[in-house]
Amino acid sequence: MTGRGAQINVPNRFIELSHELREDFLEYCRIEGEAVSKSKTQYLEVFPKTVVNKIKSPDVGIHYSVNPYQGCEHGCVYCYARNSHEFWGYSAGLDFEKRIMIKRSAPKLLEKYLRRKNWKATPIAFSGNTDCYQPAEKKYEITRACLEIFLQYRHPVSIITKNALILRDLDLLEQLQKHHLISVHLSVTSLSEDTRRLLEPRTTTIKKRLHTIKVLSDHGIPVNVMLAPIIPSINSHEIMDLAKASSEAGALSMGHIMVRLNGAIGLIFYDWIKKTLPDKADKVLNQIESVHGGNLNDSRFGIRMRGEGKIADHINDLIKLAKRTYFADKKVPELNTELHQYHKSGQLKLF
């Protein structure tokens, strides 16, 4: 199914009775010269009580996140966020890409949260789950509205994305950077467009992604590049080239995450690789299992992100070498947490 990552809708583990959801309308999506499937994306408004989420996992590296959208049209087949779609009653497969929940109230809820008397400024990540600059953002501009709130209250924010749409908000990013309130974490998974189209069918091209790093860096906005995920025998051989290209584009640091296929993602990935890369499917699956103790999934804190075993050790050694080679004298500066207290009420406090 061209233009989509998942090729199936796996059963929802929270719904006992099996059922089928059918599309009422069809549209043709344009995908860079490829033949496309008939598949309409639905946008559904939801009404959350809060948008700031506290992250309790000790090895994620962020403590709070905001996600203006649930589900993601980018269609990355490996995405760990797919499992969260089951909480909404949908499948982690095609539903995750085709039924996108929209939180129009996010800016107001964010402002309410930042104005709490007991809140002390701590960097909030945009987004910890699904990409805040996915295609829906072109229409709804919720991310931009939230960035305006962060700027108004002088609150530090980091952005995690793989979409060049972030450059639309360059004006806000520059204003945030004047107060050292912004950092961008941009995902670069491969330098091969063929690989990118298979893994991440509706994401920004590699050329545009590197261009995005350069533009942000040229405007003084600190960029950390994420090699995430590293998938053995699919993009693991590109580590040094990815690091070099990202550093030359202006990135100040890099990180990586080993692929892990928790929950429904294991079945989705298994089905996908058997259909798209049948010749190497068994090899890739076996190597993923080898870095996670014989399983496709891994929930062990401290181990799950890096893996273990010979293949994982080789990948982690390459990452260390890449950092020493291309990022030795670079570092993303810490975000400023001192200004927010003077803007919490919407006005500067009197001294």
FENMO-V313574 format. One record per pair of residues at least 6 apart in sequence whose C-alpha atoms are under 7 Angstrom apart, sorted by the first residue. I is the first residue (numbers start at 1). J is the second residue. If there is no record, write none. Layout:
I,J + I,J
//
This chain:
1,7 + 1,37 + 2,35 + 2,36 + 2,37 + 3,31 + 3,36 + 3,37 + 3,201 + 3,202 + 4,75 + 4,201 + 5,75 + 5,76 + 5,77 + 5,199 + 5,200 + 5,201 + 6,75 + 6,77 + 6,93 + 6,94 + 6,268 + 6,272 + 7,94 + 7,272 + 8,93 + 8,94 + 8,268 + 9,91 + 9,92 + 9,93 + 9,94 + 9,95 + 10,91 + 10,92 + 10,93 + 10,264 + 11,91 + 12,86 + 12,90 + 12,91 + 14,86 + 25,40 + 26,38 + 26,39 + 26,40 + 27,38 + 27,39 + 27,40 + 28,36 + 28,38 + 28,39 + 29,36 + 30,36 + 40,98 + 41,98 + 41,99 + 42,98 + 42,99 + 42,100 + 43,99 + 43,100 + 43,101 + 43,102 + 44,100 + 44,101 + 44,102 + 45,101 + 45,102 + 45,103 + 46,101 + 46,102 + 46,103 + 47,103 + 50,109 + 51,66 + 51,67 + 51,106 + 51,109 + 51,110 + 52,64 + 52,65 + 52,66 + 52,110 + 53,64 + 53,65 + 53,66 + 54,63 + 54,64 + 54,65 + 55,62 + 55,63 + 55,64 + 59,301 + 59,302 + 62,125 + 64,124 + 64,125 + 65,124 + 65,125 + 65,126 + 65,127 + 65,128 + 66,125 + 66,126 + 66,127 + 66,128 + 67,126 + 67,127 + 67,128 + 67,129 + 67,130 + 67,132 + 68,102 + 68,103 + 68,106 + 68,132 + 68,142 + 68,143 + 69,100 + 69,101 + 69,102 + 69,103 + 69,130 + 69,132 + 70,100 + 70,101 + 70,102 + 70,130 + 71,85 + 71,96 + 71,97 + 71,99 + 71,100 + 71,101 + 71,130 + 72,96 + 72,97 + 72,100 + 72,130 + 72,131 + 72,134 + 73,97 + 73,98 + 73,134 + 73,135 + 73,202 + 74,97 + 74,134 + 74,200 + 74,201 + 74,202 + 74,203 + 75,97 + 75,200 + 75,201 + 75,202 + 76,199 + 76,200 + 76,201 + 77,199 + 77,200 + 77,269 + 78,261 + 78,265 + 78,269 + 81,129 + 81,130 + 82,92 + 82,96 + 83,92 + 83,263 + 83,264 + 85,91 + 85,92 + 85,96 + 86,92 + 92,264 + 93,268 + 104,142 + 107,145 + 107,146 + 107,149 + 111,149 + 114,344 + 115,344 + 115,345 + 121,155 + 121,337 + 121,340 + 122,156 + 122,337 + 123,156 + 123,157 + 123,158 + 124,156 + 124,157 + 124,158 + 125,157 + 125,158 + 125,159 + 126,132 + 126,158 + 126,159 + 126,160 + 127,159 + 127,160 + 131,160 + 131,161 + 132,143 + 132,161 + 133,161 + 133,163 + 133,165 + 133,166 + 134,163 + 137,143 + 144,169 + 150,156 + 151,176 + 153,340 + 153,343 + 153,344 + 153,346 + 154,339 + 154,340 + 154,343 + 155,181 + 155,337 + 155,340 + 156,181 + 156,182 + 156,335 + 156,336 + 156,337 + 157,181 + 157,182 + 157,183 + 158,182 + 158,183 + 158,184 + 159,183 + 159,184 + 159,185 + 160,184 + 160,185 + 160,186 + 161,185 + 161,186 + 161,187 + 162,186 + 162,187 + 162,203 + 162,204 + 162,209 + 163,203 + 163,204 + 163,209 + 164,204 + 164,208 + 164,209 + 164,212 + 167,212 + 173,182 + 174,219 + 174,221 + 176,182 + 177,221 + 180,335 + 180,336 + 181,335 + 181,336 + 182,335 + 183,221 + 183,222 + 183,223 + 184,222 + 184,223 + 184,224 + 185,223 + 185,224 + 185,225 + 185,226 + 186,224 + 186,225 + 186,226 + 187,225 + 187,226 + 187,227 + 187,228 + 188,225 + 188,226 + 188,227 + 189,227 + 189,228 + 189,229 + 190,196 + 190,235 + 190,238 + 190,242 + 191,206 + 191,242 + 193,205 + 193,206 + 210,246 + 210,249 + 213,223 + 213,249 + 213,250 + 213,251 + 214,249 + 214,250 + 217,223 + 217,250 + 217,251 + 222,252 + 222,332 + 223,251 + 223,252 + 224,251 + 224,252 + 224,253 + 224,254 + 224,332 + 225,246 + 225,251 + 225,253 + 225,254 + 225,255 + 226,254 + 226,255 + 226,256 + 227,255 + 227,256 + 227,257 + 228,256 + 228,257 + 228,258 + 229,256 + 229,257 + 229,258 + 229,259 + 230,236 + 230,256 + 230,257 + 230,258 + 230,259 + 231,258 + 231,259 + 232,284 + 232,287 + 232,288 + 233,284 + 236,315 + 239,318 + 239,319 + 240,322 + 243,322 + 243,326 + 244,326 + 247,326 + 247,327 + 252,327 + 252,330 + 252,331 + 252,332 + 253,327 + 253,330 + 253,331 + 253,332 + 257,305 + 257,306 + 258,305 + 258,306 + 258,307 + 260,296 + 260,297 + 260,298 + 261,296 + 261,297 + 262,297 + 262,298 + 266,296 + 273,281 + 274,281 + 288,296 + 289,295 + 289,296 + 290,309 + 291,307 + 291,308 + 291,309 + 291,311 + 291,312 + 292,298 + 292,307 + 292,308 + 298,304 + 306,312 + 342,348 + 342,349
//
